[in-house]
């Protein structure tokens, strides 16, 4: 493979982790808005704010000047939160060469437009191939050298195979998938179910409850994901069930932690204020509920999570409501 120059936009935990993985295969640079983060990556090969204790590759170079990073890109990777995604793309646009593939790492929906991140890319950077890297990927474990698997999803098989070579390395295995919609929605929707599971654990629920929530949550994700254009089988794979499991059961998951703290009685605003990183499930919940109502898709777990986030229901009331809900056929 001719070495492609990969540029990562965003110096958070997952952006930095992906850049570190790619550095094993090819030349990579990363853009961070904070000059302190840039200096730390270049001088100390660390990013203590987001990945405490991790050592970054010496060939990972950081810049605070977005033009320097983007102009060199043969592949552009977007690792910024959904609420700033479009704004940063506008900064990228003047410096990006034509036809450079753009890969999203962000598992969220745009507030107001209800768009997925690949749709935002298509609006802001027309004629650029788009894709996503998604799956059960906890940054801290990957930086510790533990095995993990992910999916690169794009509708062009040739581009997918080339991107697979860029991201696949060592114990980080990358599979391809052409269901961009399904893979992207799996990453978005599982965050809300993870908040529900975290709430249950915070309330003292056991493994039986957790298992039931995850399983019924997967049914909700699949129903809504298919209604929005994804394929059912995608939600049984790494981008669906795999990502759901990792996010629901791991204390490292931001969305799990939000739910856990809610279950312990904390206020959502206080929880978010104490977090260094973004919990996309909180931001995506209003959009997900709106889409479900528009399509007349029943998502009771997500609905109750939304009510708790909005302060209209306590976690205890949400769980009593779910347990008291009329039951029907499991595949309904």
C-alpha positions as CSV (number, residue, x, y, z in Angstrom):
1,X,0.0,0.0,0.0
2,X,1.2,3.5,-0.9
3,X,1.4,5.3,2.4
4,X,-1.6,7.7,2.7
5,X,-1.3,10.8,4.8
6,X,-4.1,10.7,7.4
7,X,-5.3,13.8,9.2
8,X,-7.4,13.6,12.4
9,X,-9.5,16.5,13.4
10,X,-10.1,16.5,17.2
11,X,-7.8,15.9,20.1
12,X,-10.2,14.2,22.4
13,X,-9.9,10.6,23.7
14,X,-11.2,8.7,20.7
15,X,-9.7,11.1,18.1
16,X,-6.3,10.7,19.8
17,X,-6.7,6.9,20.1
18,X,-7.6,6.5,16.4
19,X,-4.6,8.8,15.4
20,X,-2.4,6.5,17.5
21,X,-3.6,3.4,15.8
22,X,-3.2,4.9,12.3
23,X,0.4,6.0,13.3
24,X,1.3,2.3,13.2
25,X,0.5,2.1,9.5
26,X,1.2,5.5,8.0
27,X,1.9,9.2,8.5
28,X,-0.7,10.9,10.7
29,X,-1.2,14.4,12.1
30,X,-3.9,15.6,14.5
31,X,-5.6,19.0,15.0
32,X,-6.5,20.1,18.5
33,X,-7.9,23.6,19.3
34,X,-5.9,23.8,22.5
35,X,-2.3,24.9,22.1
36,X,-1.5,23.2,25.4
37,X,-2.8,19.9,24.1
38,X,-0.7,20.3,20.9
39,X,2.4,21.1,22.8
40,X,1.9,18.1,25.2
41,X,1.4,15.7,22.3
42,X,4.5,16.9,20.4
43,X,6.8,17.3,23.4
44,X,5.7,14.6,25.8
45,X,3.8,12.2,23.6
46,X,0.8,12.2,25.9
47,X,-2.7,13.7,26.3
48,X,-3.3,13.6,30.0
49,X,-6.6,15.4,29.9
50,X,-8.3,12.7,27.8
51,X,-6.0,9.7,28.1
52,X,-4.2,9.8,31.4
53,X,-1.2,7.6,31.6
54,X,-1.2,6.7,27.9
55,X,2.0,7.0,25.8
56,X,1.3,8.2,22.2
57,X,3.5,7.3,19.2
58,X,6.4,9.6,18.5
59,X,5.4,10.0,14.9
60,X,2.0,11.4,15.8
61,X,2.3,15.1,15.1
62,X,-0.2,17.7,16.4
63,X,-1.0,21.2,15.2
64,X,-3.3,24.0,16.4
65,X,-3.4,25.4,12.8
66,X,-6.2,23.4,11.1
67,X,-5.0,24.4,7.6
68,X,-1.6,22.6,8.2
69,X,-3.4,19.4,9.1
70,X,-6.1,19.4,6.4
71,X,-3.9,20.5,3.4
72,X,-1.7,17.4,3.8
73,X,-4.7,14.9,4.1
74,X,-5.2,12.0,1.8
75,X,-7.8,10.8,4.3
76,X,-9.6,13.1,6.7
77,X,-11.0,11.8,10.0
78,X,-13.5,13.8,11.9
79,X,-13.4,13.2,15.7
80,X,-15.3,16.3,17.1
81,X,-18.6,16.2,19.0
82,X,-21.9,16.5,17.1
83,X,-22.6,20.0,18.4
84,X,-19.5,21.5,16.8
85,X,-19.2,19.1,13.8
86,X,-20.7,21.4,11.1
87,X,-18.7,24.4,12.4
88,X,-15.4,22.6,12.2
89,X,-16.3,21.2,8.7
90,X,-16.7,24.8,7.6
91,X,-13.1,25.5,8.9
92,X,-11.9,22.4,7.1
93,X,-13.5,23.2,3.7
94,X,-11.1,25.8,2.3
95,X,-8.1,23.6,2.9
96,X,-9.3,20.2,1.8
97,X,-8.2,18.8,-1.7
98,X,-11.0,17.4,-3.9
99,X,-12.2,13.9,-3.5
100,X,-10.4,13.2,-0.2
101,X,-12.4,10.6,1.8
102,X,-13.9,11.9,5.0
103,X,-14.5,9.5,7.9
104,X,-16.6,10.3,10.9
105,X,-15.9,9.0,14.4
106,X,-18.8,10.8,16.0
107,X,-21.8,8.9,17.4
108,X,-24.4,11.6,17.4
109,X,-27.1,13.5,15.5
110,X,-27.1,17.2,14.7
111,X,-29.4,19.2,16.8
112,X,-32.1,21.0,14.8
113,X,-31.6,19.3,11.5
114,X,-31.9,15.7,12.8
115,X,-29.1,14.7,10.4
116,X,-26.5,12.0,10.9
117,X,-22.9,13.1,10.7
118,X,-22.2,11.6,7.3
119,X,-25.2,13.7,6.0
120,X,-23.7,16.8,7.5
121,X,-20.4,16.0,5.7
122,X,-22.2,15.6,2.4
123,X,-23.8,19.0,2.9
124,X,-20.6,20.8,3.9
125,X,-18.1,18.8,1.7
126,X,-20.0,17.7,-1.4
127,X,-18.3,15.3,-3.8
128,X,-16.1,13.9,-1.0
129,X,-16.6,10.1,-0.3
130,X,-17.9,9.7,3.2
131,X,-17.7,6.9,5.8
132,X,-17.7,6.1,9.5
133,X,-15.5,4.1,11.8
134,X,-17.7,2.6,14.6
135,X,-18.1,-0.3,16.9
136,X,-17.4,-1.4,20.5
137,X,-14.4,0.7,21.0
138,X,-13.5,2.0,24.5
139,X,-10.5,4.2,24.0
140,X,-8.7,3.5,27.2
141,X,-8.7,-0.3,26.6
142,X,-7.4,0.1,23.1
143,X,-4.6,2.4,24.3
144,X,-3.7,-0.3,26.8
145,X,-3.2,-2.7,23.9
146,X,-6.3,-4.8,24.4
147,X,-7.9,-6.5,21.4
148,X,-10.9,-4.8,19.8
149,X,-12.9,-4.8,16.6
150,X,-14.5,-2.1,14.6
151,X,-16.3,-1.4,11.3
152,X,-15.5,0.9,8.5
153,X,-18.7,1.7,6.7
154,X,-18.9,3.3,3.3
155,X,-21.0,2.7,0.2
156,X,-18.0,2.3,-2.0
157,X,-16.3,-1.1,-1.6
158,X,-13.0,-0.1,-3.1
159,X,-12.7,2.9,-0.8
160,X,-13.8,0.7,2.1
161,X,-11.0,-1.8,1.5
162,X,-8.3,1.0,1.3
163,X,-9.6,2.6,4.5
164,X,-9.6,-0.9,6.1
165,X,-5.8,-1.0,5.5
166,X,-5.4,2.4,7.1
167,X,-7.2,1.6,10.3
168,X,-6.6,-2.1,10.8
169,X,-3.5,-2.7,13.0
170,X,-2.2,-5.2,15.6
171,X,-5.0,-6.2,17.9
172,X,-7.4,-3.7,16.4
173,X,-9.4,-5.5,13.7
174,X,-11.4,-3.5,11.2
175,X,-14.3,-5.0,9.1
176,X,-16.1,-3.4,6.2
177,X,-19.8,-2.8,5.8
178,X,-21.8,-1.0,3.1
179,X,-24.7,-0.1,5.4
180,X,-23.6,3.4,6.3
181,X,-27.1,4.3,7.7
182,X,-27.4,1.2,9.9
183,X,-23.8,1.4,11.2
184,X,-24.1,5.1,12.0
185,X,-27.5,4.8,13.7
186,X,-26.3,1.8,15.8
187,X,-23.6,4.1,17.2
188,X,-26.1,6.8,18.0
189,X,-29.0,4.9,19.4
190,X,-27.1,2.6,21.8
191,X,-26.0,5.7,23.8
192,X,-29.5,6.2,25.1
193,X,-30.0,2.6,26.1
194,X,-26.6,2.8,27.9
195,X,-28.0,5.7,30.0
196,X,-31.0,3.4,30.9
197,X,-28.7,0.5,31.9
198,X,-26.5,2.9,34.0
199,X,-29.6,4.2,35.7
200,X,-30.6,0.7,36.6
201,X,-27.2,-0.1,38.1
202,X,-27.3,3.2,40.0
203,X,-30.6,2.2,41.5
204,X,-29.2,-1.2,42.5
205,X,-30.7,-3.3,39.8
206,X,-29.1,-6.7,39.2
207,X,-27.8,-8.6,36.2
208,X,-31.2,-9.9,35.2
209,X,-32.5,-6.4,34.9
210,X,-29.5,-5.2,33.0
211,X,-29.7,-8.1,30.6
212,X,-33.4,-7.4,29.9
213,X,-32.8,-3.7,29.3
214,X,-29.9,-4.4,26.9
215,X,-32.0,-7.0,25.0
216,X,-35.1,-4.9,24.8
217,X,-33.0,-1.9,24.0
218,X,-31.5,-3.7,21.0
219,X,-35.1,-4.4,19.8
220,X,-35.8,-0.6,20.0
221,X,-32.6,0.3,18.2
222,X,-33.3,-2.2,15.4
223,X,-37.0,-1.0,15.0
224,X,-36.0,2.6,14.7
225,X,-32.8,1.9,12.7
226,X,-34.7,-0.1,10.1
227,X,-37.4,2.6,9.9
228,X,-34.7,5.1,9.2
229,X,-33.2,3.1,6.4
230,X,-30.7,0.7,8.0
231,X,-30.6,-3.1,7.5
232,X,-31.8,-5.3,10.4
233,X,-28.7,-7.5,10.3
234,X,-26.4,-4.6,10.9
235,X,-27.9,-4.1,14.3
236,X,-26.9,-7.7,15.2
237,X,-23.3,-7.0,14.4
238,X,-20.4,-4.9,15.8
239,X,-22.0,-1.6,15.0
240,X,-25.2,-2.6,16.8
241,X,-25.1,-5.3,19.4
242,X,-21.4,-5.1,19.9
243,X,-21.3,-1.4,20.5
244,X,-24.5,-1.6,22.7
245,X,-22.9,-4.2,25.0
246,X,-19.6,-2.3,25.4
247,X,-21.4,1.0,26.1
248,X,-24.0,-0.5,28.5
249,X,-21.7,-2.7,30.7
250,X,-18.5,-0.7,30.9
251,X,-18.0,2.0,33.7
252,X,-15.6,3.6,31.1
253,X,-18.6,4.5,29.0
254,X,-19.6,8.2,29.4
255,X,-23.3,7.5,28.7
256,X,-23.3,4.6,31.2
257,X,-21.8,6.9,33.8
258,X,-24.5,9.6,33.1
259,X,-27.2,7.0,33.7
260,X,-25.4,5.7,36.9
261,X,-25.2,9.2,38.3
262,X,-28.9,9.8,37.5
263,X,-29.8,6.6,39.3
264,X,-27.8,7.8,42.3
265,X,-30.0,10.9,42.4
266,X,-27.8,13.5,40.8
267,X,-29.1,16.3,38.6
268,X,-28.3,16.0,34.9
269,X,-26.9,19.5,34.6
270,X,-24.4,18.8,37.5
271,X,-23.4,15.5,35.9
272,X,-22.6,17.1,32.6
273,X,-20.8,20.0,34.2
274,X,-18.4,17.5,35.9
275,X,-17.6,15.6,32.7
276,X,-14.5,16.3,30.6
277,X,-15.9,14.6,27.5
278,X,-19.2,14.7,25.8
279,X,-22.0,12.1,26.5
280,X,-23.6,12.1,23.1
281,X,-26.7,10.2,24.3
282,X,-27.9,13.2,26.3
283,X,-27.5,15.4,23.2
284,X,-29.1,12.9,20.8
285,X,-32.1,11.9,22.9
286,X,-34.5,14.8,21.9
287,X,-33.7,14.1,18.2
288,X,-34.2,10.4,18.5
289,X,-37.5,10.8,20.2
290,X,-38.7,13.2,17.6
291,X,-37.7,10.8,14.8
292,X,-39.5,7.9,16.5
293,X,-42.7,9.9,16.8
294,X,-42.5,11.0,13.2
295,X,-42.2,7.4,12.1
296,X,-44.6,6.0,14.7
297,X,-42.0,3.7,16.1
298,X,-42.4,2.5,19.7
299,X,-39.2,3.0,21.8
300,X,-40.3,3.0,25.4
301,X,-36.9,2.7,27.1
302,X,-35.5,5.6,25.1
303,X,-38.7,7.6,25.8
304,X,-38.3,7.1,29.6
305,X,-34.6,8.0,29.5
306,X,-35.6,11.2,27.7
307,X,-38.2,12.0,30.3
308,X,-35.6,11.6,33.1
309,X,-33.1,13.8,31.3
310,X,-35.7,16.5,30.9
311,X,-36.5,16.3,34.6
312,X,-40.1,15.2,34.0
313,X,-39.6,11.8,35.6
314,X,-37.3,10.3,38.2
315,X,-35.2,7.2,37.5
316,X,-37.4,5.3,40.0
317,X,-40.6,6.3,38.1
318,X,-39.0,5.4,34.8
319,X,-38.2,1.9,36.0
320,X,-41.6,1.4,37.6
321,X,-43.2,2.5,34.3
322,X,-41.1,0.0,32.3
323,X,-41.8,-2.9,34.7
324,X,-45.5,-2.0,34.6
325,X,-45.8,-1.8,30.9
326,X,-48.1,-4.2,29.2
327,X,-46.2,-7.2,27.7
328,X,-46.7,-8.7,24.3
329,X,-44.9,-10.9,21.9
330,X,-41.1,-10.7,22.2
331,X,-40.6,-10.0,18.5
332,X,-43.2,-7.2,18.6
